[in-house]
């Protein structure tokens, strides 16, 4: 069963579950090759604390509706789900009994590509968003720290074919990051499946325990 061997991070004021073997090796290799070779990767500029610079990774954004997604002064408009990406979306939805509307894909080309401290708490995601984050390629260390008690933190290695489920009040109370590393490492692809509800509609985010 794909959801067996789950690891609950037991975060105070949060709810994060890690599935290290959500996809087997062959499945993970198949999806990695498809995503690397077929997505239209782009490097956008973002604005943080009033300064604009090239985002330290490549991205692509997908959705089953026209709802945009905005962060750090950047607004992304979705492309349609298709082929292996749609197949993977359907697989995740079946396992978790959820319906995701959008997916932000990130390509980390080497250890100098990163994602700084942040929370996925944009207004488009609604209250207590559920985010399913799937990793492919090079394993990378992923950090969490509490927003108010900065001494309360943890980290884990996100491996090839793994899935990290963040839900409940996690985004309200925690920050996370994928830091740079000086190690000589290969490419990593991360997909974060999200629920961006239609305007004037409250999302029916059901929490998986």
C-alpha positions as CSV (number, residue, x, y, z in Angstrom):
1,X,0.0,0.0,0.0
2,X,1.4,3.4,-1.0
3,X,0.4,5.1,2.3
4,X,2.1,2.5,4.5
5,X,5.3,3.3,6.4
6,X,4.2,6.9,7.0
7,X,6.3,9.0,9.3
8,X,4.4,11.7,11.3
9,X,6.8,14.5,12.1
10,X,4.8,15.3,15.2
11,X,5.1,19.1,14.8
12,X,3.7,21.3,17.5
13,X,0.9,23.4,16.0
14,X,1.3,21.6,12.7
15,X,0.4,18.4,10.8
16,X,3.1,16.9,8.5
17,X,3.3,13.3,7.3
18,X,6.2,11.9,5.2
19,X,5.8,8.9,2.9
20,X,9.4,8.0,1.8
21,X,8.3,5.3,-0.7
22,X,5.1,6.7,-2.1
23,X,6.4,5.8,-5.6
24,X,8.6,2.8,-6.3
25,X,12.0,3.3,-8.1
26,X,10.7,2.5,-11.6
27,X,7.7,4.9,-11.2
28,X,9.9,7.6,-9.9
29,X,12.3,7.3,-12.8
30,X,9.5,7.4,-15.3
31,X,8.0,10.5,-13.9
32,X,11.4,12.3,-13.5
33,X,12.3,11.7,-17.1
34,X,8.9,12.9,-18.3
35,X,8.9,16.0,-16.2
36,X,12.5,17.0,-17.0
37,X,12.0,16.6,-20.7
38,X,8.5,17.8,-21.3
39,X,7.6,20.6,-19.0
40,X,8.1,24.2,-20.2
41,X,10.6,25.2,-17.5
42,X,11.1,29.0,-17.0
43,X,13.1,31.2,-14.7
44,X,11.1,34.1,-13.4
45,X,12.0,37.2,-11.4
46,X,10.7,37.6,-7.9
47,X,10.7,40.5,-5.5
48,X,11.7,40.0,-1.8
49,X,12.0,42.9,0.6
50,X,11.8,45.3,-2.2
51,X,14.6,43.7,-4.3
52,X,14.0,41.9,-7.6
53,X,16.2,39.0,-8.7
54,X,16.2,35.8,-10.7
55,X,14.4,33.0,-8.9
56,X,17.1,30.4,-7.9
57,X,15.3,27.5,-9.6
58,X,13.1,26.9,-12.7
59,X,9.4,26.6,-12.4
60,X,6.2,25.6,-14.2
61,X,2.6,26.0,-13.0
62,X,-0.5,23.8,-13.9
63,X,-4.1,23.9,-13.1
64,X,-7.5,22.5,-14.1
65,X,-9.0,26.0,-14.0
66,X,-7.8,29.5,-14.9
67,X,-7.0,30.5,-11.3
68,X,-3.6,32.2,-11.0
69,X,-1.2,31.8,-8.2
70,X,0.8,34.7,-6.7
71,X,3.8,35.0,-4.4
72,X,6.8,37.3,-4.0
73,X,5.5,39.8,-6.5
74,X,5.1,37.1,-9.2
75,X,1.7,35.9,-10.6
76,X,1.7,32.6,-12.5
77,X,-1.0,31.5,-14.9
78,X,-1.6,27.8,-15.2
79,X,-1.1,25.5,-18.2
80,X,-3.3,22.5,-18.5
81,X,-2.6,19.1,-16.9
82,X,-1.7,16.4,-19.4
83,X,0.0,13.1,-20.0
84,X,2.1,11.7,-17.1
85,X,1.5,14.8,-14.9
86,X,-2.2,14.3,-15.1
87,X,-1.7,10.6,-14.4
88,X,0.3,11.4,-11.3
89,X,-2.2,13.9,-10.1
90,X,-5.0,11.3,-10.4
91,X,-2.9,8.7,-8.5
92,X,-2.3,11.1,-5.6
93,X,-6.0,12.2,-5.5
94,X,-7.1,8.5,-5.4
95,X,-4.8,7.7,-2.5
96,X,-5.7,10.7,-0.4
97,X,-9.3,11.1,-1.5
98,X,-8.7,14.7,-2.3
99,X,-9.1,16.8,-5.5
100,X,-6.2,19.1,-6.2
101,X,-6.7,22.0,-8.7
102,X,-3.2,23.2,-9.2
103,X,0.5,22.1,-9.2
104,X,3.6,24.2,-8.8
105,X,6.6,22.4,-10.3
106,X,10.2,23.3,-9.3
107,X,13.4,22.2,-10.9
108,X,16.6,22.6,-8.8
109,X,19.5,22.2,-11.2
110,X,22.2,21.8,-8.7
111,X,23.1,22.7,-5.0
112,X,23.1,26.4,-5.7
113,X,19.4,26.3,-6.5
114,X,17.2,26.7,-3.4
115,X,14.0,27.9,-1.9
116,X,14.3,30.2,1.2
117,X,12.2,30.3,4.4
118,X,8.5,30.7,3.6
119,X,5.0,29.5,4.3
120,X,2.5,28.5,1.6
121,X,-0.1,30.7,3.1
122,X,-1.1,32.8,0.1
123,X,-4.7,33.9,0.2
124,X,-5.5,31.9,-2.9
125,X,-5.0,28.7,-0.9
126,X,-7.6,29.5,1.7
127,X,-7.6,28.5,5.4
128,X,-5.5,25.5,6.5
129,X,-4.4,24.5,3.0
130,X,-3.5,20.9,2.1
131,X,-0.3,20.5,0.1
132,X,1.1,17.3,-1.3
133,X,4.7,17.6,-2.2
134,X,6.3,14.9,-4.4
135,X,10.1,14.7,-4.9
136,X,12.1,13.2,-7.7
137,X,15.8,13.0,-8.5
138,X,18.6,14.1,-6.1
139,X,17.7,13.8,-2.4
140,X,17.7,17.2,-0.6
141,X,17.5,18.3,3.0
142,X,14.2,20.1,3.9
143,X,14.0,22.3,7.0
144,X,11.1,23.3,9.2
145,X,11.0,26.0,11.9
146,X,8.2,27.3,14.1
147,X,7.2,30.9,13.3
148,X,7.2,32.0,17.0
149,X,9.6,29.6,18.7
150,X,12.6,29.6,16.4
151,X,14.3,27.1,18.5
152,X,11.6,24.6,17.7
153,X,12.7,23.1,14.3
154,X,13.4,19.9,12.5
155,X,14.7,18.6,9.1
156,X,14.5,15.6,6.9
157,X,15.8,14.3,3.6
158,X,13.3,14.2,0.8
159,X,14.1,11.2,-1.4
160,X,13.4,10.1,-4.9
161,X,9.7,9.1,-5.2
162,X,8.7,10.4,-1.7
163,X,5.7,12.5,-0.8
164,X,5.4,15.1,2.0
165,X,1.8,16.0,3.1
166,X,1.4,19.3,4.9
167,X,-2.0,20.1,6.2
168,X,-4.0,21.6,9.1
169,X,-2.5,24.7,10.7
170,X,1.1,23.9,9.4
171,X,1.3,26.9,7.1
172,X,-0.1,29.2,9.8
173,X,2.5,28.2,12.4
174,X,5.6,26.9,10.5
175,X,8.1,28.0,7.9
176,X,10.0,25.7,5.6
177,X,12.9,25.9,3.2
178,X,15.2,24.0,0.8
179,X,18.6,25.5,1.5
180,X,21.6,25.7,-0.8
181,X,24.4,23.1,-0.5
182,X,28.0,23.2,-1.6
183,X,27.9,19.5,-2.3
184,X,28.2,18.5,-6.0
185,X,24.7,17.1,-6.6
186,X,22.4,16.4,-9.5
187,X,19.0,17.7,-10.5
188,X,15.9,17.5,-8.3
189,X,12.2,18.1,-9.3
190,X,9.5,18.9,-6.8
191,X,5.8,19.0,-7.5
192,X,3.5,20.7,-4.9
193,X,-0.1,19.9,-5.5
194,X,-2.5,22.5,-4.1
195,X,-6.2,23.4,-3.9
196,X,-7.0,26.9,-5.2
197,X,-10.8,27.2,-4.9
198,X,-12.9,29.2,-7.3
199,X,-13.5,32.8,-6.2
200,X,-16.3,33.2,-3.6
201,X,-16.2,29.5,-2.8
202,X,-14.9,28.1,0.4
203,X,-12.5,25.1,-0.1
204,X,-13.6,21.8,1.3
205,X,-10.2,20.8,2.6
206,X,-10.6,17.5,4.5
207,X,-7.7,16.5,6.7
208,X,-6.2,13.0,6.4
209,X,-5.1,11.8,9.8
